Amino acid sequence: MQFAVVTRLVALLLLLALVSLRAQAPPSLAQVAVSDPRFDRVVAAVQMKMKDLAVPGVAVGVVADGAVRIRSFGVTNVDHPLPVTDDTLFQIGSISKTFTGTAIMRLVEQGRLNLDDPIRKHLPRFAVKDADASTRATIRDMLTHMGGWEGDLFDDPSNGDDALERIVERMATLEQTAEVGQIWSYNNAGFYVAGRVIEVVTGKPFERALKDLVLDPLGIEQAYYFPADVMTRRFVVGHGTPKDVATVLTPWPVPRTANAAGGIITNVSTLLRYAAFHMGDGTSATGTRLLSASLLDQMRSTVVAKAGTDETMGLTWHLNRIGGLAVAEHSGSTIGQQAHLRLVPERRFALALLTNSSRGGALNVHVLREAMEAYFGVAPSRPSPITTSPAGLAEYVGTYHRQFQDLRVVIDGDALKIDVTPKMPGLDGKVPRPPPERRVGFLAKDRLIALDGPNAGEPSGEFIRDASGRVAWLRNGGRILRRLGPTAGD
């Protein structure tokens, strides 16, 4: 009799402990079908810009008030169309960098590396062209784009498990545009290094290590790196829009060398689950702890300022304030696919946008504005050009250089005109055609605004000055180019 009472008491205590643990775990996000006028406004913005920009397919999702809402539109492929569904897979491009950063932070948590470790502590033969940069660069510099060397090395030396090892070896040819830690400049190659460090520390190929460190603990099953894993599922292809008509672009795969920088293929619901983790306390929806709350917070805390802008850089997350709200976000671009993930952690709000068009970036900018106004009453400022005198424009004229691109800046009436000369193959292995010349004005001193094209009216780069106050760099598309000097005859 006493034994039976004790047994019941133990069972009751175990049940109470289990209930307590469940209560402490973050609640699972539930997708709801109930209409919400705020989300309806986001949906309307998507539909309008799809038509305006000839974007074939979009998936959009929001986490708000603990609920998930997802809508999908259009087709996967204009040549072989299937409806885009909530489960359709898209390439998320450089949003993948935040997954790589999360894996690095897990290794930091485990005491297997430190953010301030020199790269050579883990990769003794690491080198870029500059000996000082090769010695000084740290893991933190990789996650914050502060390496200072040319970052767009889109080479494809291997599709095997040695892919990252071989691309990192080829980085020995990369030239500095600024010193390590001097100026923020977007750097894909830095994430090749981060991925290779993960391989060396774990003893596993990057994709396997990322699965073990991040995907499996988060319960993420629909995130892939390889075409063979995607081809039996519904997925989109990328599109360009020559003559305003959507056209399929090739090739489809991202080289394996770029997986740590931009290789994940997934859907909106998976991105939102991942976003919920990054807005939480370091545990998954099932209560599994991946990171301490302090390390997770470090990822969304300012590490460096982006000179010439109001934005800062965390550990892989781009940081900003909109209407007083702290925002962490990342975009992603592959061949004809554009994605965006935005977090507003203090409101537990996230928005994911996936598109299968090279014009998807313009759609994303518009929809993000509408979402901030719909959910928070925040109307992000719409920049407008300021008047600049001819003498003021002359200060910026010249040729700007980085290893894989040159820009020529000339005066064009009351504005500047920028002519781009690409010099390095892109993800498709081809040196891209020069884009059309574009006219830019100023939205503030040294800060550019596009005057034409699909991004007209949007910020379009920054001139950056050296310690003497002289214009020394131009940041274009997030990458800095060093000024070579005024152009003769301009």
N, C-alpha and C positions, 0 to 999 in steps of 0.2 A: 504493500500500500504506500509506504513512504517512498519507495523507489519510483512508483508511478507519479507521485506528486513532484518529486525532484525532476523527473524526465519532462513533465509538462512545463515546469518552471524554466528549465533550460531551453526548451523549444520556444517559449514565449520570449525569453531574453534574446535569443537569436533572431526571432522575427522582428522585435523592436530595433535591433541593431541594423538589420537589413533595411527596414523602413527609414531609419535615420540616414544611412548611407545614400539611399535613393533620393532623399530630400535634399542632400547636399550636392548631388550631381546636377549639372546644368540641364534644364528641361530640353527634351527633343523638340526640334522645330516641326511644326505641322503645316502642310500645305492646305490652304483653304480656298474654297470656290466662291465664298460670299463676296459680293461686290464691295469695293471701297472706292469712293470718289477720288481719293488721292492717287490710287494706282490706275484708275480709269484715265486720269489726266496723263500719266506717264505713257499708258498704252496709246492714247490718241497722238501723243508726240511722236512715238515710234512709227505709227502708221503714216502720219503726214510726211515725215522725213524719208521713209522708205520710198514713197512715191516721188518726192522731189529729187532724190539722189539716185534713183534706180537701183536700190539695194535689194537683191533677190530674197534674202532670208535674214530673220532676226529672232533671237530668243532673249527675253528680258525677265528678270526676277528681282523681287524685293523681299527683304526681311524687315518687318516693322511690327512693333507691338507683340513680338513673340510668334508671329505668324508668317508664313511664306506664301507669296503669290507669284505665279509664273504664267507668262503668255508667250506663244510662239507664232510666227507669221512667215508667210512666203514659202519658198521652195529651197531645197538643198543644192540644186544644180540646174541651171537653165537648160542644159542639153538633155538631161535625164531627170526630170523633176519629180521629187517626192515632197510631200508637205513637211515642213520643219515642225517637229513635235517637241514637247518638253524634255524628252530624253535624247534628242539629236545631239551628236557630238560635234564640237567645234575645236579648232586649234586656238588656244588661249595665249600663245606667244609668250611675251615677257612677263605676264602675270606668274609664269612658272618660276621666275627668279625668287618670288616670295616663298615658294615651296622649298627651293634650294636653301634660302636663308633660314627657314624653319628647321631644316635638317642640320645645318651648321649649329644653330642654337641648342639643339638636342645634344650634340656632341660637346658643346660647352658645358651644358648642364651635367653631363656625365664625367666632366673633368678630362676629356680626351684631347681637347685643344682649347686655346684661348684666342679671343678676337684680336689681341695685340701680338700674337705670334707672327714673326716674319714668315712670309711664304716659304722661304728656304729652310725653315725648321722642319717642314713636312715634305717639301719638294726641293731637295738640296741642289738640283741642277736647274732650277727655275731661272729664266733670264728673259728680259726684253733687251732692246738694243742699248739702252742706257744702263751702265754698270751700277750707278748709284740707286736708280729706281729698282733694279733687280734685287739689290740688297735690302733696301728700306721698306718695300711694300709689305703690308700686313694683310691678314684676313679681313680686318675691319675695312681697309681701303677697297677691297674687292666688293664688299656688300654695300658700299656707299658710293661707288663709281668715282673714286679719287685716285686711281692709278696714274692718270695723266698721260698714258700712252694711247695710241690708236686702238680703238676698241671694236671696230667692225671687220674683224678677220673672219670671213665666211668661207673658210676652206673646208674640204671634205676628204681628209686623208684616209679615213677608215670608217667602215660600218660595223667593225667588230668591237670587242670589249676593250681594245686599246685605243678607241677613238679619242677620248679625252687626253690620254697620255701623248698621243701624236700631235694633236692640235696645240697643246701647251708647249711642246717642243718647237713648233713653228712660230710661236710668239717671240722667239729670239730675234726676229726681223722687225718687230714693231718699234716705231719711233715715238718719242715723247712730243706732246704738244704743250704740256706744262709739267712742272715738277710734281712728284708724288705728293698728294695732300694739298696742292695749291689751289686748284679750281675744279669745281664739280663739272664733269663731262661724262655723259652716258657711255657705258663701257661694257659691251657684251663679253669681250674677251676675259674680263675680270671674273665672270661667272664660269668660264671654262676652268679657270684656276680653282675657284671655290668647289666646283664639281670634282675636280681631280683630287683636291685635298680630302674630300669626303671618301673617295675611293681608297686612298692610301690609308686613312685612319681606320676605315671599317674593313678593308681587305675585300671589298665587293665591288662589282661594276656599279656605276652611279645609279642606274635605274633600279637595281635591286636594293641598294642602300636606301634610296629615297622611299621606296615602298615599305621597307622595314622600319624606318625612322619616323615617317610621317603618314603615309597613306593608310597602312594597316591599322595603326593605333587610332586613327580618326574614323575608322570604319568606312573608308572611301574605297569603293569597288569599281566605280566607273571613271577611272582616270588612267590614261594609257600614254605610252611613248612611241609605240611601233605600229606602222601601217598594218602589219599582220594581225594585230589585236583589234583593229578598228574596222577592217574591211567586211566583217560579217555583221556589223551593226549599222544603224542609220547615221550618216555623217554628211557634213557639207563639204563642198569644194570652194575655193576662192574665186572671186570674179574681179575683173577690171571693167571699166566703162568707157572704152573708146567710142567717141561720137554719141555719148550718153546711152549706150546700149550695153547691158550687162553681158560679159563674155567670160567664159571659163579660162582661168589662168593655170599654168603648169610651171614647174612640177608641184605635186602636192606635198610630198614628205619634207619635213625639216631634217637636215643632216644630223646624224647621231651626235656629231661633235657639238651641236648646239642644244642638246637636250637640257643641260643644266641651266641654260640661259633662256630657253623658250620652247621646249618640246612637248609640253603636256597637251593632251587632247581630252576634253571632258565636256560636261553639259552644265546648264545653269544651276540645277538643283545641287550638284556637287560643289560648285563654286560657292553657293550660299552656305552650305554646311561648313565649308572651310572658313568662310568669312565669320561665321558665328563663333568658331573656335578662337579666331584672332581678336574677337571682341570680348572674350571671356576671361577666365582666371587661370588658363593653362591646362584645363581638363577637357576631355572630349565629352560628348553628349551622354556617354555611358559611365562617366566618372573616372575614366583612365587619365592619369596625369602624364602629360607630355613635357610640359615646361612649368617652371615656377612662375608665379604671377609677375615677379619682378623682371625675369628674363623676357617674358612675353611683352611686358610694357616697354622694355628697352627697344624692341623692334619698332615701336611706334613713337619713339622719342627722338628729338632732333640730335643728330650727330654732327652734321655740317650744314652750313647755309649754302644755297645755290646762288652764288654771286650774281648780282644783276636782277634778281627776282625777289618776290615775297615768300617764296617757297623754301622748304628745308628738306633734308634727306635723313630718314631714319635708317635702320638696318633692313634694306631692300624696299621699304615702303616710302613713297613720296608723300610729304606732309604739307598741309596748308590749313588756313583758317578761312571759312566762308560764313559770313554773317555771325562771327563769334564762335562758330562750331569748329572743333578740331576734326580734320578729315585726313584719313590715310587711304592711299589708293595706288593702283598700278594699271597701266594699259598694256596691250599686247598687239603686235603686228606680225603676221606672216605673209605669205604670198596671196594677197586678195582676201585676207581675213583680218578683222579688227575687233578687239575685245577691250572691255574695261570693267574693273572691280573697284567700287568705292565703299569705304567704311566710315560711319560716323559713330565711333564707339560709345560716346557718352549717351547717345540715344538708342544704342543697340540696333542701329539701322545699317543695312547694306543694300547695294544695288549692283547687279551684274548684268552686263550687256554683251551679247555675242552676235557678231555679224559676219556674213560671208561676202564682203565687198571691200575693195580698197577705199571706197568712200565711207565706210562704216565709221571712221574716226569723226567725220563731220556730224554724222547722225548721233554718235555718242555724246559729243559736246552739247548738242541741243537738248537731248533727253536728260542729261545730268542736270542741266539748268532747270528744266521743268520739274524734275523730281525734288530738287532742293526747295523750290518755291511751293510745290504742292504739299510736301510733308512738314516743312519747317517755316513756311512763310518767308523764306530767305530768297531774295532775288539777286543772284550773283551779278556783280557789275558787268555791264556790257561796254567794253572799252571803245573809245572813239579816237580818231587821229587828232593830234595837236599840230598847230602850224609851226614849221621849222624854216628858218631863213636859208637862202642859198649858201651863205657863209657857214651856217650851222651844219648843213648837209655835207659840205666839203670836208669836214673833219673826219668823216667816216669812209671816204672814197679810198679804194685800194684793192689789193688782192690778198685773200686770206687762205691759208694753206693748212691742211693736215695730210697725212700720208696717203689717204685713199680718196681725197676730194679737194678740189680748189673752188673758191668762190670769188667772183669779181663783182665789186660794188661800184656802181656809177650813179651819177645824178640823172634823174629823168623828170624834168619839169620841177614840180614842187615835192617830189618824192625821190626815193632811191630805187634803183633796179638791181636785182641780184641775178647773176648768171652762174649756174652750177656746172662744174665739170667732174663727173664721177670718174674714179680711176681704179676701182676694185670690184670684182664680181660680187653680186648679191647672193642670196640664198639659192637662187636658181643656177648659180655658176656662171652667169653672164654679167659683164659690165653693163649697168643700166644705161638706157638712153638719157641724155641730159634732159631734165624736166624743162618745161617752158620757163622762160624768164619771168620773174614775178616782181611786181611793184610792192614796196613796203613804205609805210610811213612810221610815225612815232606815236605811241600812246603815252610815253613819258620820256624823260631824258635817257638815252641809250637803250630804250626798250621799244621793240618793233611791233607793228601791227600789219597784218596782211590786208592789201587793198584790192586783191582780185583772187579768182579761183574759188573752189568750194569752201575754203577756210577764211574767206574775206570777213574782216571784222574781228578776227581772233588774234591773240598774241602770236608773234612769229619770230621770236628770237631776241637776243640781247647782245649789245656790244659791251665788252668788259675792259676796264682800264687797269693799267699797271700802277705800281706805287707812285710813279711820277704824275699820274693823272692822264697819261696818253692812252688813246684807244689802242689796245694791244691784241685783243681777241674778238672774235664774233662767234656766238653760240647759235648754231643752226640745227634744228631738229634735235636739240639736246646735246649736240657734240660741239666742242670748241675747235676753232681754227685760228692759227696764229697769223697776225697781220705781217705781210712781207713789206708793205710800204705803199705809198700812193701810186696810182696808175698813171703813167705818162699820158698827157694830153687830156685828162679828165678835169 
